[in-house]
Amino acid sequence: MHAMVTARVPVEIRDQVNAQLRDIGSSPTELVNAAYDYVLKTGELPDVNRGDAPLRITLTDAQANELRFRLRHATCSVPGSFWEDQAALRRAEERRG
């Protein structure tokens, strides 16, 4: 069973938030449900001044270049049986059509 929740929100804020929710593929209903879940889990309201915002890490250019380098050169040994198993799976899928 679901209940309807009514709240008073300044029109300007409502419109701005609804636009952001649309941009991220969400809705006011999902926002309210997330807020209720947050209070259930933490027992308190989110406080934007306390730093509850999602963690966002900004890399320096040197760090970003290092990360790109490491990702380009990351390798992992794969046993030959892996490729044989993959070929067998493809043949089985082809037989199933």
N, CA and C of each residue as an Amber inpcrd file, in Angstrom:
protein
   291
   0.8320000  -1.1640000   0.0000000   0.0000000   0.0000000   0.0000000
   0.8860000   1.2390000   0.0000000   0.4890000   2.2500000  -0.7310000
   1.2360000   3.5030000  -0.8270000   0.3920000   4.6450000  -0.2910000
   1.0460000   5.6260000   0.3100000   0.3620000   6.7920000   0.8460000
   0.8050000   8.0290000   0.0810000  -0.0710000   8.9900000  -0.0270000
   0.2420000  10.2580000  -0.6740000   0.8570000  11.1820000   0.3730000
   1.9250000  11.8910000   0.0050000   2.5980000  12.8310000   0.8960000
   2.4420000  14.2190000   0.2780000   2.0810000  15.1780000   1.0860000
   1.9310000  16.5490000   0.6260000   2.9370000  17.4220000   1.3530000
   3.5750000  18.3240000   0.6120000   4.5610000  19.2200000   1.2160000
   4.5080000  20.5720000   0.5280000   4.8420000  21.5930000   1.2650000
   4.9340000  22.9370000   0.6990000   6.3950000  23.2160000   0.3580000
   6.6280000  23.5460000  -0.9080000   7.9740000  23.8220000  -1.4030000
   7.8960000  25.1050000  -2.2250000   8.8480000  26.0220000  -2.0720000
   8.8370000  27.2150000  -2.9150000   8.8140000  26.8320000  -4.4000000
   7.9710000  27.5030000  -5.1660000   7.7710000  27.1650000  -6.5800000
   9.0930000  27.1620000  -7.3450000   9.9520000  28.1470000  -7.0940000
  11.2200000  28.2370000  -7.8250000  12.0920000  27.0060000  -7.5700000
  12.1390000  26.5970000  -6.3150000  12.9390000  25.4220000  -5.9660000
  12.3200000  24.1740000  -6.5880000  11.0090000  24.0310000  -6.4770000
  10.3290000  22.8730000  -7.0650000  10.6540000  22.7650000  -8.5450000
  10.5440000  23.8760000  -9.2770000  10.7800000  23.8400000 -10.7150000
  12.2260000  23.4890000 -11.0440000  13.1670000  24.0570000 -10.2890000
  14.5840000  23.7620000 -10.5390000  14.9030000  22.2980000 -10.2430000
  14.3790000  21.8070000  -9.1140000  14.6520000  20.4140000  -8.7320000
  13.9720000  19.4520000  -9.7030000  12.7390000  19.7440000 -10.0970000
  12.0540000  18.8650000 -11.0490000  12.8190000  18.7830000 -12.3670000
  13.3990000  19.9050000 -12.8070000  14.2040000  19.8930000 -14.0270000
  15.4390000  19.0070000 -13.8430000  16.0950000  19.1290000 -12.6870000
  17.2710000  18.2850000 -12.4240000  16.8810000  16.8190000 -12.3230000
  15.7520000  16.5410000 -11.6920000  15.2980000  15.1550000 -11.5850000
  15.0450000  14.5690000 -12.9680000  14.4180000  15.3460000 -13.8430000
  14.1820000  14.8660000 -15.2150000  15.5110000  14.5820000 -15.8980000
  16.4950000  15.4820000 -15.7120000  17.8030000  15.3080000 -16.3470000
  18.4900000  14.0180000 -15.9170000  18.2660000  13.6080000 -14.6740000
  18.9210000  12.3760000 -14.2000000  18.0050000  11.1610000 -14.2970000
  16.8420000  11.3550000 -14.9430000  15.9290000  10.2250000 -15.1420000
  15.1930000   9.8220000 -13.8890000  14.9230000  10.7810000 -13.0090000
  14.2440000  10.4730000 -11.7590000  12.9480000  11.2630000 -11.6690000
  12.3380000  11.2420000 -10.4990000  11.0480000  11.8920000 -10.3100000
  10.9190000  12.3840000  -8.8680000   9.9590000  13.2900000  -8.6230000
   9.7210000  13.7190000  -7.2460000   9.3860000  12.5460000  -6.3200000
   8.6780000  11.5580000  -6.8210000   8.3510000  10.3900000  -6.0040000
   9.6140000   9.6680000  -5.5490000  10.5650000   9.4720000  -6.4740000
  11.8170000   8.8130000  -6.1070000  12.6050000   9.6610000  -5.1110000
  12.5600000  10.9870000  -5.2720000  13.2450000  11.8680000  -4.3430000
  12.6800000  11.7440000  -2.9340000  11.3580000  11.7620000  -2.8230000
  10.7250000  11.6660000  -1.4980000  11.0000000  10.3000000  -0.8840000
  10.9110000   9.2380000  -1.6790000  11.2030000   7.8990000  -1.1610000
  12.6440000   7.7970000  -0.6830000  13.5780000   8.4090000  -1.4340000
  14.9880000   8.3890000  -1.0160000  15.1710000   9.1510000   0.2910000
  14.4610000  10.2730000   0.4320000  14.5510000  11.0440000   1.6770000
  14.0160000  10.2310000   2.8500000  12.8920000   9.5760000   2.6600000
  12.3310000   8.7490000   3.7320000  13.2940000   7.6110000   4.0910000
  13.8880000   6.9640000   3.0630000  14.8650000   5.8970000   3.3220000
  16.0580000   6.4260000   4.1020000  16.5150000   7.6260000   3.7510000
  17.6560000   8.2260000   4.4390000  17.3540000   8.4090000   5.9200000
  16.1770000   8.9530000   6.2210000  15.8050000   9.1760000   7.6210000
  15.6830000   7.8470000   8.3580000  15.1240000   6.8410000   7.6950000
  15.0230000   5.5160000   8.3280000  16.4010000   4.9640000   8.6750000
  17.3540000   5.1140000   7.7670000  18.6880000   4.5520000   7.9670000
  19.5240000   5.3370000   8.9590000  19.3860000   6.6760000   8.9370000
  20.2840000   7.4910000   9.7540000  19.6170000   8.0790000  10.9890000
  18.2970000   8.1640000  10.9650000  17.5910000   8.7750000  12.0750000
  17.6810000  10.2890000  12.1020000  18.1050000  10.8680000  10.9840000
  18.2060000  12.3230000  10.9220000  18.0030000  12.8150000   9.4970000
  17.8230000  14.1270000   9.3720000  17.6830000  14.7440000   8.0540000
  19.0600000  14.9370000   7.4290000  19.1450000  14.8770000   6.0920000
  20.4190000  15.2130000   5.4560000  20.7150000  16.6910000   5.7000000
  21.9640000  17.0190000   5.9310000  22.3550000  18.4010000   6.1850000
  23.4230000  18.7750000   5.1540000  23.0300000  19.5820000   4.1730000
  23.9690000  19.9320000   3.1030000  25.1780000  20.6860000   3.6330000
  25.0520000  21.3030000   4.7700000  26.1790000  22.0340000   5.3470000
  27.1390000  21.1180000   6.0940000  26.7160000  19.8810000   6.3460000
  27.5530000  18.9440000   7.0890000  28.4290000  18.1110000   6.1630000
  28.1710000  18.1680000   4.8690000  29.0020000  17.4110000   3.9380000
  28.4160000  16.0680000   3.5600000  27.0860000  15.9240000   3.5750000
  26.4690000  14.6680000   3.1580000  26.3920000  14.5290000   1.6420000
  26.9010000  15.5200000   0.9200000  26.8630000  15.4670000  -0.5400000
  27.7050000  14.2800000  -1.0060000  27.3800000  13.7250000  -2.1630000
  28.1610000  12.5940000  -2.6800000  29.6290000  12.9880000  -2.8400000
  30.4970000  12.0420000  -2.5760000  31.9290000  12.2780000  -2.7040000
  32.2840000  12.4680000  -4.1740000  32.9350000  13.5330000  -4.4740000
  33.3880000  13.7930000  -5.8370000  34.8730000  14.0930000  -5.7520000
  35.6480000  13.2790000  -6.4280000  37.1040000  13.4280000  -6.3880000
  37.5570000  14.1110000  -7.6720000  38.3690000  15.1300000  -7.5260000
  38.9330000  15.8150000  -8.6800000  40.4110000  15.4810000  -8.7510000
  40.8210000  14.9780000  -9.9050000  42.2230000  14.6070000 -10.0900000
  42.9900000  15.7690000 -10.6960000  44.2490000  15.8840000 -10.3060000
  45.1280000  16.8350000 -10.9840000  45.4330000  16.2610000 -12.3660000
  45.9700000  17.0780000 -13.2530000  46.3350000  16.5850000 -14.5850000
  47.3400000  15.4450000 -14.4780000  48.2880000  15.5720000 -13.5620000
  49.3000000  14.5260000 -13.3880000  48.6540000  13.2260000 -12.9180000
  47.7110000  13.3150000 -11.9810000  47.0300000  12.1120000 -11.4980000
  46.1980000  11.4750000 -12.6050000  45.5000000  12.2970000 -13.3860000
  44.6790000  11.7660000 -14.4850000  45.5610000  11.0710000 -15.5160000
  46.7120000  11.6790000 -15.8420000  47.6330000  11.0550000 -16.8010000
  48.1810000   9.7460000 -16.2670000  48.5140000   9.7260000 -14.9820000
  49.0100000   8.4900000 -14.3550000  47.9540000   7.4040000 -14.4060000
  46.7190000   7.7570000 -14.1030000  45.6270000   6.7860000 -14.1420000
  45.4230000   6.2590000 -15.5610000  45.4270000   7.1500000 -16.5490000
  45.2870000   6.7130000 -17.9500000  46.4130000   5.7520000 -18.3320000
  47.6390000   6.0970000 -17.9450000  48.7890000   5.2490000 -18.2480000
  48.6200000   3.8600000 -17.6400000  48.2430000   3.8280000 -16.3670000
  48.0980000   2.5430000 -15.6790000  46.9760000   1.6970000 -16.2920000
  45.8790000   2.3430000 -16.6680000  44.7780000   1.5950000 -17.2770000
  45.1660000   1.0460000 -18.6460000  45.9310000   1.8340000 -19.4130000
  46.3690000   1.3520000 -20.7330000  47.3080000   0.1640000 -20.6180000
  48.0750000   0.1330000 -19.5390000  49.0850000  -0.9090000 -19.3930000
  48.6910000  -2.0230000 -18.4250000  47.4630000  -1.9930000 -17.9690000
  47.0050000  -3.0500000 -17.0540000  46.7740000  -4.3170000 -17.8650000
  47.3500000  -5.3910000 -17.4130000  47.1690000  -6.6740000 -18.0900000
  46.8570000  -7.7450000 -17.0570000  46.2900000  -8.7910000 -17.5420000
  45.9550000  -9.9130000 -16.6840000  46.1480000 -11.1910000 -17.4900000
  46.8720000 -12.1210000 -16.9560000  47.0720000 -13.3880000 -17.6510000
  45.7780000 -14.1870000 -17.6570000  45.4800000 -14.7550000 -18.8180000
  44.2790000 -15.5650000 -18.9550000  44.7170000 -16.9420000 -19.4390000
  44.3240000 -17.9900000 -18.7240000  44.7300000 -19.3330000 -19.1650000
  44.1000000 -19.6870000 -20.5060000  44.7880000 -20.5130000 -21.2740000
  44.2790000 -20.9340000 -22.5900000  42.9080000 -21.5690000 -22.5080000
  42.6010000 -22.2290000 -21.4000000  41.2950000 -22.8760000 -21.2630000
  40.1590000 -21.8600000 -21.3020000  40.4350000 -20.6160000 -20.9190000
  39.4010000 -19.5870000 -20.9750000  38.9190000 -19.4140000 -22.4020000
  39.8780000 -19.3150000 -23.3430000  39.5060000 -19.1030000 -24.7390000
  38.8060000 -20.3290000 -25.3000000  39.2380000 -21.5180000 -24.8870000
  38.5690000 -22.7360000 -25.3410000  37.1360000 -22.7670000 -24.8260000
  36.9510000 -22.4030000 -23.5560000  35.6020000 -22.3690000 -22.9770000
  34.7260000 -21.3570000 -23.6990000  35.2950000 -20.1950000 -24.0400000
  34.5330000 -19.1690000 -24.7460000  34.0990000 -19.6650000 -26.1260000
  34.9900000 -20.3530000 -26.8190000  34.6630000 -20.8950000 -28.1440000
  33.5500000 -21.9350000 -28.0160000  33.6160000 -22.7720000 -26.9880000
  32.5800000 -23.7870000 -26.7740000  31.2350000 -23.1190000 -26.4720000
  31.2390000 -22.0750000 -25.6920000  29.9990000 -21.3540000 -25.4010000
  29.3960000 -20.7400000 -26.6570000  30.2500000 -20.1580000 -27.5070000
  29.7490000 -19.5690000 -28.7560000  29.1360000 -20.6370000 -29.6540000
  29.7970000 -21.7970000 -29.7500000  29.2510000 -22.8690000 -30.5890000
  27.9050000 -23.3520000 -30.0410000  27.7800000 -23.4540000 -28.7170000
  26.5250000 -23.8810000 -28.1040000  25.4190000 -22.8450000 -28.3660000
  25.7640000 -21.5690000 -28.2870000  24.7820000 -20.5280000 -28.5650000
  24.3300000 -20.5530000 -30.0130000  25.2810000 -20.7930000 -30.9160000
  24.9410000 -20.8670000 -32.3400000  24.0120000 -22.0430000 -32.6280000
  24.2290000 -23.1610000 -31.9380000  23.3550000 -24.3370000 -32.1450000
  21.9390000 -24.0610000 -31.6660000  21.8430000 -23.2950000 -30.5550000
  20.5120000 -22.9600000 -30.0180000  19.7840000 -21.9790000 -30.9290000
  20.5490000 -21.2180000 -31.7150000  19.9810000 -20.3020000 -32.6920000
  19.5140000 -19.0600000 -32.1280000
